[in-house]
Amino acid sequence: MLGFPAFTGHGEPGRQGHSDAATRASVESALQAAADIEAGEITVSISGSYVILEGFVRRRGDVERAIEIAEGVVGRGYVRARLLRR
C-alpha cells in the first residue's frame, strides 16, 4: 500500500462518494508514485463505479501491477484495464 486511502464502504460501491475527478486524481497519483512501473502512457478515466486504465506499458507484469495499484485506491473489483504491452 502506498499510503493512499481506499475508497470503500460508503455511497457508491468502491467510491465512498468521491467525485470522479478526485478518484481519477488519486489513482493517477498512486500510479505516478509507484517506482516499479512506468505510468506515463497510462490514462485513467471513470465509467460509473469503475476506474478504467487505458494505454501502454513496457514490461511484462506491468498490467497486473497497474491494476493492483489502482485497486489499492478504489477497492478490489472496481478496476478495468485496457492496457497493451509495447
Biopython code that builds the backbone (N, CA, C, O; Angstrom):
import numpy as np
from Bio.PDB.StructureBuilder import StructureBuilder

atoms = [
    (1, "MET", "N", (0.850, -1.185, 0.000)),
    (1, "MET", "CA", (0.000, 0.000, 0.000)),
    (1, "MET", "C", (0.884, 1.233, 0.000)),
    (1, "MET", "O", (1.867, 1.305, 0.737)),
    (2, "LEU", "N", (0.531, 2.192, -0.824)),
    (2, "LEU", "CA", (1.334, 3.389, -0.986)),
    (2, "LEU", "C", (0.925, 4.528, -0.069)),
    (2, "LEU", "O", (1.473, 5.625, -0.172)),
    (3, "GLY", "N", (-0.017, 4.294, 0.816)),
    (3, "GLY", "CA", (-0.464, 5.353, 1.696)),
    (3, "GLY", "C", (-1.638, 6.132, 1.160)),
    (3, "GLY", "O", (-1.964, 7.193, 1.691)),
    (4, "PHE", "N", (-2.288, 5.631, 0.111)),
    (4, "PHE", "CA", (-3.474, 6.272, -0.426)),
    (4, "PHE", "C", (-4.685, 5.562, 0.151)),
    (4, "PHE", "O", (-4.717, 4.331, 0.169)),
    (5, "PRO", "N", (-5.680, 6.301, 0.621)),
    (5, "PRO", "CA", (-6.843, 5.664, 1.246)),
    (5, "PRO", "C", (-7.692, 4.916, 0.231)),
    (5, "PRO", "O", (-7.887, 5.386, -0.890)),
    (6, "ALA", "N", (-8.190, 3.764, 0.620)),
    (6, "ALA", "CA", (-9.118, 3.010, -0.227)),
    (6, "ALA", "C", (-10.495, 3.651, -0.122)),
    (6, "ALA", "O", (-10.931, 4.023, 0.968)),
    (7, "PHE", "N", (-11.169, 3.779, -1.240)),
    (7, "PHE", "CA", (-12.498, 4.375, -1.273)),
    (7, "PHE", "C", (-13.530, 3.268, -1.210)),
    (7, "PHE", "O", (-14.113, 2.921, -2.238)),
    (8, "THR", "N", (-13.772, 2.707, -0.053)),
    (8, "THR", "CA", (-14.741, 1.622, 0.044)),
    (8, "THR", "C", (-15.700, 1.853, 1.192)),
    (8, "THR", "O", (-15.354, 2.489, 2.187)),
    (9, "GLY", "N", (-16.905, 1.333, 1.047)),
    (9, "GLY", "CA", (-17.818, 1.275, 2.160)),
    (9, "GLY", "C", (-18.860, 2.355, 2.284)),
    (9, "GLY", "O", (-19.728, 2.243, 3.150)),
    (10, "HIS", "N", (-18.834, 3.414, 1.460)),
    (10, "HIS", "CA", (-19.817, 4.477, 1.589)),
    (10, "HIS", "C", (-20.381, 4.836, 0.228)),
    (10, "HIS", "O", (-19.652, 4.864, -0.764)),
    (11, "GLY", "N", (-21.673, 5.108, 0.176)),
    (11, "GLY", "CA", (-22.289, 5.568, -1.062)),
    (11, "GLY", "C", (-22.128, 4.576, -2.186)),
    (11, "GLY", "O", (-22.399, 3.387, -2.018)),
    (12, "GLU", "N", (-21.694, 5.050, -3.315)),
    (12, "GLU", "CA", (-21.490, 4.208, -4.482)),
    (12, "GLU", "C", (-20.373, 3.214, -4.189)),
    (12, "GLU", "O", (-19.306, 3.617, -3.726)),
    (13, "PRO", "N", (-20.591, 1.920, -4.449)),
    (13, "PRO", "CA", (-19.566, 0.923, -4.132)),
    (13, "PRO", "C", (-18.214, 1.295, -4.715)),
    (13, "PRO", "O", (-18.099, 1.645, -5.890)),
    (14, "GLY", "N", (-17.185, 1.213, -3.867)),
    (14, "GLY", "CA", (-15.835, 1.463, -4.320)),
    (14, "GLY", "C", (-15.454, 2.923, -4.457)),
    (14, "GLY", "O", (-14.307, 3.213, -4.796)),
    (15, "ARG", "N", (-16.350, 3.845, -4.213)),
    (15, "ARG", "CA", (-16.059, 5.251, -4.475)),
    (15, "ARG", "C", (-16.206, 6.145, -3.251)),
    (15, "ARG", "O", (-15.635, 7.236, -3.233)),
    (16, "GLN", "N", (-16.935, 5.735, -2.243)),
    (16, "GLN", "CA", (-17.108, 6.474, -0.990)),
    (16, "GLN", "C", (-17.618, 7.889, -1.227)),
    (16, "GLN", "O", (-17.302, 8.799, -0.461)),
    (17, "GLY", "N", (-18.415, 8.085, -2.297)),
    (17, "GLY", "CA", (-18.997, 9.383, -2.559)),
    (17, "GLY", "C", (-18.040, 10.422, -3.124)),
    (17, "GLY", "O", (-18.418, 11.587, -3.250)),
    (18, "HIS", "N", (-16.825, 10.046, -3.464)),
    (18, "HIS", "CA", (-15.855, 10.982, -4.020)),
    (18, "HIS", "C", (-16.214, 11.304, -5.463)),
    (18, "HIS", "O", (-16.803, 10.480, -6.163)),
    (19, "SER", "N", (-15.862, 12.491, -5.898)),
    (19, "SER", "CA", (-16.133, 12.886, -7.270)),
    (19, "SER", "C", (-15.254, 12.086, -8.226)),
    (19, "SER", "O", (-14.222, 11.539, -7.836)),
    (20, "ASP", "N", (-15.683, 12.029, -9.478)),
    (20, "ASP", "CA", (-14.883, 11.353, -10.500)),
    (20, "ASP", "C", (-13.487, 11.960, -10.585)),
    (20, "ASP", "O", (-12.495, 11.239, -10.694)),
    (21, "ALA", "N", (-13.417, 13.282, -10.536)),
    (21, "ALA", "CA", (-12.126, 13.960, -10.646)),
    (21, "ALA", "C", (-11.197, 13.599, -9.488)),
    (21, "ALA", "O", (-10.005, 13.374, -9.696)),
    (22, "ALA", "N", (-11.732, 13.544, -8.280)),
    (22, "ALA", "CA", (-10.913, 13.194, -7.115)),
    (22, "ALA", "C", (-10.444, 11.745, -7.191)),
    (22, "ALA", "O", (-9.298, 11.437, -6.864)),
    (23, "THR", "N", (-11.331, 10.868, -7.622)),
    (23, "THR", "CA", (-10.956, 9.457, -7.748)),
    (23, "THR", "C", (-9.889, 9.289, -8.813)),
    (23, "THR", "O", (-8.885, 8.612, -8.595)),
    (24, "ARG", "N", (-10.107, 9.906, -9.963)),
    (24, "ARG", "CA", (-9.131, 9.817, -11.060)),
    (24, "ARG", "C", (-7.777, 10.374, -10.617)),
    (24, "ARG", "O", (-6.742, 9.762, -10.882)),
    (25, "ALA", "N", (-7.773, 11.513, -9.957)),
    (25, "ALA", "CA", (-6.528, 12.127, -9.492)),
    (25, "ALA", "C", (-5.810, 11.238, -8.482)),
    (25, "ALA", "O", (-4.583, 11.144, -8.508)),
    (26, "SER", "N", (-6.548, 10.590, -7.603)),
    (26, "SER", "CA", (-5.936, 9.704, -6.612)),
    (26, "SER", "C", (-5.278, 8.501, -7.275)),
    (26, "SER", "O", (-4.177, 8.102, -6.896)),
    (27, "VAL", "N", (-5.956, 7.923, -8.266)),
    (27, "VAL", "CA", (-5.390, 6.768, -8.975)),
    (27, "VAL", "C", (-4.163, 7.204, -9.777)),
    (27, "VAL", "O", (-3.141, 6.518, -9.763)),
    (28, "GLU", "N", (-4.255, 8.331, -10.473)),
    (28, "GLU", "CA", (-3.113, 8.839, -11.232)),
    (28, "GLU", "C", (-1.916, 9.090, -10.322)),
    (28, "GLU", "O", (-0.787, 8.745, -10.671)),
    (29, "SER", "N", (-2.154, 9.683, -9.165)),
    (29, "SER", "CA", (-1.072, 9.957, -8.209)),
    (29, "SER", "C", (-0.433, 8.668, -7.715)),
    (29, "SER", "O", (0.789, 8.584, -7.595)),
    (30, "ALA", "N", (-1.254, 7.668, -7.429)),
    (30, "ALA", "CA", (-0.730, 6.390, -6.954)),
    (30, "ALA", "C", (0.115, 5.723, -8.031)),
    (30, "ALA", "O", (1.171, 5.165, -7.730)),
    (31, "LEU", "N", (-0.331, 5.772, -9.275)),
    (31, "LEU", "CA", (0.443, 5.180, -10.371)),
    (31, "LEU", "C", (1.769, 5.912, -10.552)),
    (31, "LEU", "O", (2.808, 5.280, -10.743)),
    (32, "GLN", "N", (1.735, 7.239, -10.493)),
    (32, "GLN", "CA", (2.969, 8.021, -10.655)),
    (32, "GLN", "C", (3.940, 7.799, -9.493)),
    (32, "GLN", "O", (5.156, 7.831, -9.687)),
    (33, "ALA", "N", (3.412, 7.576, -8.294)),
    (33, "ALA", "CA", (4.257, 7.398, -7.117)),
    (33, "ALA", "C", (4.936, 6.036, -7.076)),
    (33, "ALA", "O", (5.943, 5.868, -6.389)),
    (34, "ALA", "N", (4.399, 5.073, -7.797)),
    (34, "ALA", "CA", (4.961, 3.720, -7.788)),
    (34, "ALA", "C", (6.256, 3.703, -8.590)),
    (34, "ALA", "O", (6.262, 3.977, -9.790)),
    (35, "ALA", "N", (7.332, 3.383, -7.921)),
    (35, "ALA", "CA", (8.642, 3.390, -8.564)),
    (35, "ALA", "C", (8.844, 2.195, -9.494)),
    (35, "ALA", "O", (9.744, 2.216, -10.332)),
    (36, "ASP", "N", (8.028, 1.166, -9.360)),
    (36, "ASP", "CA", (8.250, -0.059, -10.121)),
    (36, "ASP", "C", (7.428, -0.156, -11.401)),
    (36, "ASP", "O", (7.355, -1.228, -12.002)),
    (37, "ILE", "N", (6.807, 0.945, -11.829)),
    (37, "ILE", "CA", (6.030, 0.933, -13.058)),
    (37, "ILE", "C", (6.144, 2.287, -13.753)),
    (37, "ILE", "O", (6.136, 3.329, -13.096)),
    (38, "GLU", "N", (6.250, 2.271, -15.091)),
    (38, "GLU", "CA", (6.229, 3.499, -15.876)),
    (38, "GLU", "C", (4.778, 3.799, -16.218)),
    (38, "GLU", "O", (4.166, 3.074, -17.003)),
    (39, "ALA", "N", (4.224, 4.845, -15.646)),
    (39, "ALA", "CA", (2.809, 5.141, -15.818)),
    (39, "ALA", "C", (2.556, 6.285, -16.784)),
    (39, "ALA", "O", (1.415, 6.727, -16.924)),
    (40, "GLY", "N", (3.585, 6.772, -17.451)),
    (40, "GLY", "CA", (3.453, 7.921, -18.323)),
    (40, "GLY", "C", (2.498, 7.743, -19.478)),
    (40, "GLY", "O", (1.948, 8.725, -19.977)),
    (41, "GLU", "N", (2.288, 6.523, -19.916)),
    (41, "GLU", "CA", (1.403, 6.265, -21.049)),
    (41, "GLU", "C", (0.100, 5.595, -20.619)),
    (41, "GLU", "O", (-0.582, 4.977, -21.435)),
    (42, "ILE", "N", (-0.244, 5.718, -19.333)),
    (42, "ILE", "CA", (-1.495, 5.159, -18.823)),
    (42, "ILE", "C", (-2.471, 6.307, -18.591)),
    (42, "ILE", "O", (-2.157, 7.283, -17.909)),
    (43, "THR", "N", (-3.654, 6.171, -19.169)),
    (43, "THR", "CA", (-4.729, 7.146, -18.992)),
    (43, "THR", "C", (-5.757, 6.559, -18.041)),
    (43, "THR", "O", (-6.149, 5.400, -18.175)),
    (44, "VAL", "N", (-6.190, 7.361, -17.082)),
    (44, "VAL", "CA", (-7.181, 6.928, -16.101)),
    (44, "VAL", "C", (-8.493, 7.654, -16.385)),
    (44, "VAL", "O", (-8.514, 8.877, -16.519)),
    (45, "SER", "N", (-9.580, 6.899, -16.476)),
    (45, "SER", "CA", (-10.900, 7.501, -16.630)),
    (45, "SER", "C", (-11.881, 6.770, -15.720)),
    (45, "SER", "O", (-11.563, 5.727, -15.148)),
    (46, "ILE", "N", (-13.062, 7.330, -15.602)),
    (46, "ILE", "CA", (-14.095, 6.766, -14.740)),
    (46, "ILE", "C", (-15.310, 6.445, -15.594)),
    (46, "ILE", "O", (-15.721, 7.248, -16.432)),
    (47, "SER", "N", (-15.880, 5.271, -15.378)),
    (47, "SER", "CA", (-17.119, 4.880, -16.038)),
    (47, "SER", "C", (-18.021, 4.255, -14.978)),
    (47, "SER", "O", (-17.826, 3.104, -14.586)),
    (48, "GLY", "N", (-19.001, 5.017, -14.521)),
    (48, "GLY", "CA", (-19.868, 4.533, -13.450)),
    (48, "GLY", "C", (-19.072, 4.307, -12.187)),
    (48, "GLY", "O", (-18.438, 5.232, -11.679)),
    (49, "SER", "N", (-19.094, 3.090, -11.672)),
    (49, "SER", "CA", (-18.359, 2.735, -10.456)),
    (49, "SER", "C", (-16.933, 2.278, -10.729)),
    (49, "SER", "O", (-16.200, 1.962, -9.791)),
    (50, "TYR", "N", (-16.528, 2.238, -11.987)),
    (50, "TYR", "CA", (-15.255, 1.632, -12.345)),
    (50, "TYR", "C", (-14.209, 2.643, -12.779)),
    (50, "TYR", "O", (-14.510, 3.658, -13.406)),
    (51, "VAL", "N", (-12.977, 2.331, -12.425)),
    (51, "VAL", "CA", (-11.815, 3.050, -12.922)),
    (51, "VAL", "C", (-11.338, 2.285, -14.147)),
    (51, "VAL", "O", (-11.169, 1.066, -14.100)),
    (52, "ILE", "N", (-11.121, 2.999, -15.239)),
    (52, "ILE", "CA", (-10.664, 2.392, -16.481)),
    (52, "ILE", "C", (-9.229, 2.832, -16.733)),
    (52, "ILE", "O", (-8.934, 4.027, -16.770)),
    (53, "LEU", "N", (-8.341, 1.860, -16.905)),
    (53, "LEU", "CA", (-6.946, 2.132, -17.233)),
    (53, "LEU", "C", (-6.744, 1.799, -18.706)),
    (53, "LEU", "O", (-7.016, 0.678, -19.135)),
    (54, "GLU", "N", (-6.268, 2.771, -19.480)),
    (54, "GLU", "CA", (-6.021, 2.565, -20.900)),
    (54, "GLU", "C", (-4.635, 3.071, -21.248)),
    (54, "GLU", "O", (-4.100, 3.962, -20.588)),
    (55, "GLY", "N", (-4.057, 2.489, -22.297)),
    (55, "GLY", "CA", (-2.763, 2.949, -22.759)),
    (55, "GLY", "C", (-1.776, 1.809, -22.895)),
    (55, "GLY", "O", (-2.132, 0.675, -23.211)),
    (56, "PHE", "N", (-0.513, 2.152, -22.642)),
    (56, "PHE", "CA", (0.569, 1.206, -22.899)),
    (56, "PHE", "C", (1.493, 1.066, -21.688)),
    (56, "PHE", "O", (1.716, 2.018, -20.940)),
    (57, "VAL", "N", (2.016, -0.130, -21.520)),
    (57, "VAL", "CA", (3.053, -0.420, -20.526)),
    (57, "VAL", "C", (4.225, -1.067, -21.254)),
    (57, "VAL", "O", (4.083, -1.515, -22.392)),
    (58, "ARG", "N", (5.356, -1.116, -20.615)),
    (58, "ARG", "CA", (6.560, -1.594, -21.289)),
    (58, "ARG", "C", (6.991, -3.010, -20.890)),
    (58, "ARG", "O", (7.539, -3.746, -21.711)),
    (59, "ARG", "N", (6.751, -3.382, -19.662)),
    (59, "ARG", "CA", (7.292, -4.654, -19.178)),
    (59, "ARG", "C", (6.199, -5.660, -18.868)),
    (59, "ARG", "O", (5.053, -5.309, -18.586)),
    (60, "ARG", "N", (6.594, -6.924, -18.930)),
    (60, "ARG", "CA", (5.702, -8.000, -18.522)),
    (60, "ARG", "C", (5.352, -7.797, -17.047)),
    (60, "ARG", "O", (6.228, -7.494, -16.237)),
    (61, "GLY", "N", (4.121, -7.956, -16.711)),
    (61, "GLY", "CA", (3.685, -7.801, -15.332)),
    (61, "GLY", "C", (3.200, -6.401, -14.985)),
    (61, "GLY", "O", (2.598, -6.204, -13.930)),
    (62, "ASP", "N", (3.455, -5.411, -15.865)),
    (62, "ASP", "CA", (3.042, -4.039, -15.572)),
    (62, "ASP", "C", (1.528, -3.866, -15.598)),
    (62, "ASP", "O", (0.988, -3.037, -14.866)),
    (63, "VAL", "N", (0.839, -4.641, -16.434)),
    (63, "VAL", "CA", (-0.629, -4.549, -16.465)),
    (63, "VAL", "C", (-1.181, -4.950, -15.103)),
    (63, "VAL", "O", (-1.996, -4.235, -14.519)),
    (64, "GLU", "N", (-0.735, -6.093, -14.602)),
    (64, "GLU", "CA", (-1.201, -6.568, -13.302)),
    (64, "GLU", "C", (-0.821, -5.608, -12.191)),
    (64, "GLU", "O", (-1.602, -5.384, -11.267)),
    (65, "ARG", "N", (0.387, -5.032, -12.276)),
    (65, "ARG", "CA", (0.842, -4.092, -11.249)),
    (65, "ARG", "C", (-0.007, -2.819, -11.269)),
    (65, "ARG", "O", (-0.365, -2.302, -10.210)),
    (66, "ALA", "N", (-0.331, -2.310, -12.454)),
    (66, "ALA", "CA", (-1.163, -1.114, -12.556)),
    (66, "ALA", "C", (-2.551, -1.371, -11.961)),
    (66, "ALA", "O", (-3.094, -0.514, -11.264)),
    (67, "ILE", "N", (-3.116, -2.529, -12.229)),
    (67, "ILE", "CA", (-4.412, -2.893, -11.658)),
    (67, "ILE", "C", (-4.312, -2.956, -10.139)),
    (67, "ILE", "O", (-5.181, -2.443, -9.434)),
    (68, "GLU", "N", (-3.264, -3.578, -9.642)),
    (68, "GLU", "CA", (-3.060, -3.699, -8.190)),
    (68, "GLU", "C", (-2.974, -2.321, -7.528)),
    (68, "GLU", "O", (-3.560, -2.096, -6.469)),
    (69, "ILE", "N", (-2.249, -1.415, -8.152)),
    (69, "ILE", "CA", (-2.110, -0.061, -7.604)),
    (69, "ILE", "C", (-3.462, 0.648, -7.580)),
    (69, "ILE", "O", (-3.843, 1.237, -6.568)),
    (70, "ALA", "N", (-4.182, 0.588, -8.696)),
    (70, "ALA", "CA", (-5.487, 1.253, -8.767)),
    (70, "ALA", "C", (-6.473, 0.642, -7.776)),
    (70, "ALA", "O", (-7.243, 1.365, -7.143)),
    (71, "GLU", "N", (-6.456, -0.679, -7.638)),
    (71, "GLU", "CA", (-7.344, -1.329, -6.672)),
    (71, "GLU", "C", (-6.990, -0.948, -5.245)),
    (71, "GLU", "O", (-7.859, -0.961, -4.373)),
    (72, "GLY", "N", (-5.745, -0.613, -4.993)),
    (72, "GLY", "CA", (-5.349, -0.134, -3.677)),
    (72, "GLY", "C", (-6.010, 1.190, -3.326)),
    (72, "GLY", "O", (-6.132, 1.536, -2.151)),
    (73, "VAL", "N", (-6.434, 1.927, -4.340)),
    (73, "VAL", "CA", (-7.101, 3.206, -4.131)),
    (73, "VAL", "C", (-8.616, 3.037, -4.084)),
    (73, "VAL", "O", (-9.265, 3.541, -3.167)),
    (74, "VAL", "N", (-9.188, 2.333, -5.064)),
    (74, "VAL", "CA", (-10.655, 2.277, -5.175)),
    (74, "VAL", "C", (-11.277, 0.985, -4.684)),
    (74, "VAL", "O", (-12.497, 0.909, -4.533)),
    (75, "GLY", "N", (-10.476, -0.024, -4.433)),
    (75, "GLY", "CA", (-11.009, -1.293, -3.960)),
    (75, "GLY", "C", (-10.957, -2.376, -5.017)),
    (75, "GLY", "O", (-11.024, -2.114, -6.218)),
    (76, "ARG", "N", (-10.838, -3.575, -4.540)),
    (76, "ARG", "CA", (-10.737, -4.733, -5.424)),
    (76, "ARG", "C", (-12.023, -4.908, -6.231)),
    (76, "ARG", "O", (-13.124, -4.835, -5.684)),
    (77, "GLY", "N", (-11.873, -5.140, -7.525)),
    (77, "GLY", "CA", (-13.007, -5.393, -8.394)),
    (77, "GLY", "C", (-13.577, -4.159, -9.077)),
    (77, "GLY", "O", (-14.518, -4.274, -9.862)),
    (78, "TYR", "N", (-13.026, -2.978, -8.795)),
    (78, "TYR", "CA", (-13.541, -1.746, -9.389)),
    (78, "TYR", "C", (-12.596, -1.154, -10.419)),
    (78, "TYR", "O", (-12.666, 0.039, -10.716)),
    (79, "VAL", "N", (-11.703, -1.988, -10.971)),
    (79, "VAL", "CA", (-10.753, -1.519, -11.971)),
    (79, "VAL", "C", (-10.875, -2.390, -13.208)),
    (79, "VAL", "O", (-10.903, -3.617, -13.115)),
    (80, "ARG", "N", (-10.946, -1.751, -14.367)),
    (80, "ARG", "CA", (-10.942, -2.432, -15.653)),
    (80, "ARG", "C", (-9.744, -1.924, -16.421)),
    (80, "ARG", "O", (-9.527, -0.714, -16.499)),
    (81, "ALA", "N", (-8.962, -2.824, -16.990)),
    (81, "ALA", "CA", (-7.747, -2.422, -17.707)),
    (81, "ALA", "C", (-7.863, -2.745, -19.192)),
    (81, "ALA", "O", (-8.254, -3.838, -19.600)),
    (82, "ARG", "N", (-7.508, -1.749, -19.963)),
    (82, "ARG", "CA", (-7.388, -1.885, -21.415)),
    (82, "ARG", "C", (-5.977, -1.464, -21.780)),
    (82, "ARG", "O", (-5.768, -0.583, -22.614)),
    (83, "LEU", "N", (-5.022, -2.108, -21.143)),
    (83, "LEU", "CA", (-3.613, -1.769, -21.320)),
    (83, "LEU", "C", (-2.951, -2.765, -22.264)),
    (83, "LEU", "O", (-3.232, -3.963, -22.225)),
    (84, "LEU", "N", (-2.075, -2.251, -23.105)),
    (84, "LEU", "CA", (-1.321, -3.080, -24.030)),
    (84, "LEU", "C", (0.160, -2.969, -23.709)),
    (84, "LEU", "O", (0.632, -1.918, -23.276)),
    (85, "ARG", "N", (0.886, -4.051, -23.921)),
    (85, "ARG", "CA", (2.317, -4.061, -23.703)),
    (85, "ARG", "C", (3.032, -3.772, -25.008)),
    (85, "ARG", "O", (2.761, -4.412, -26.024)),
    (86, "ARG", "N", (3.939, -2.816, -24.985)),
    (86, "ARG", "CA", (4.719, -2.483, -26.194)),
    (86, "ARG", "C", (5.968, -3.291, -26.240)),
    (86, "ARG", "O", (6.756, -3.157, -27.176)),
]
sb = StructureBuilder()
sb.init_structure("model")
sb.init_model(0)
sb.init_chain("A")
sb.init_seg("    ")
for serial, (resi, resn, name, xyz) in enumerate(atoms, 1):
    if name == "N":
        sb.init_residue(resn, " ", resi, " ")
    sb.init_atom(name, np.array(xyz, "f"), 0.0, 1.0, " ", f" {name:<3s}", serial, name[0])
structure = sb.get_structure()
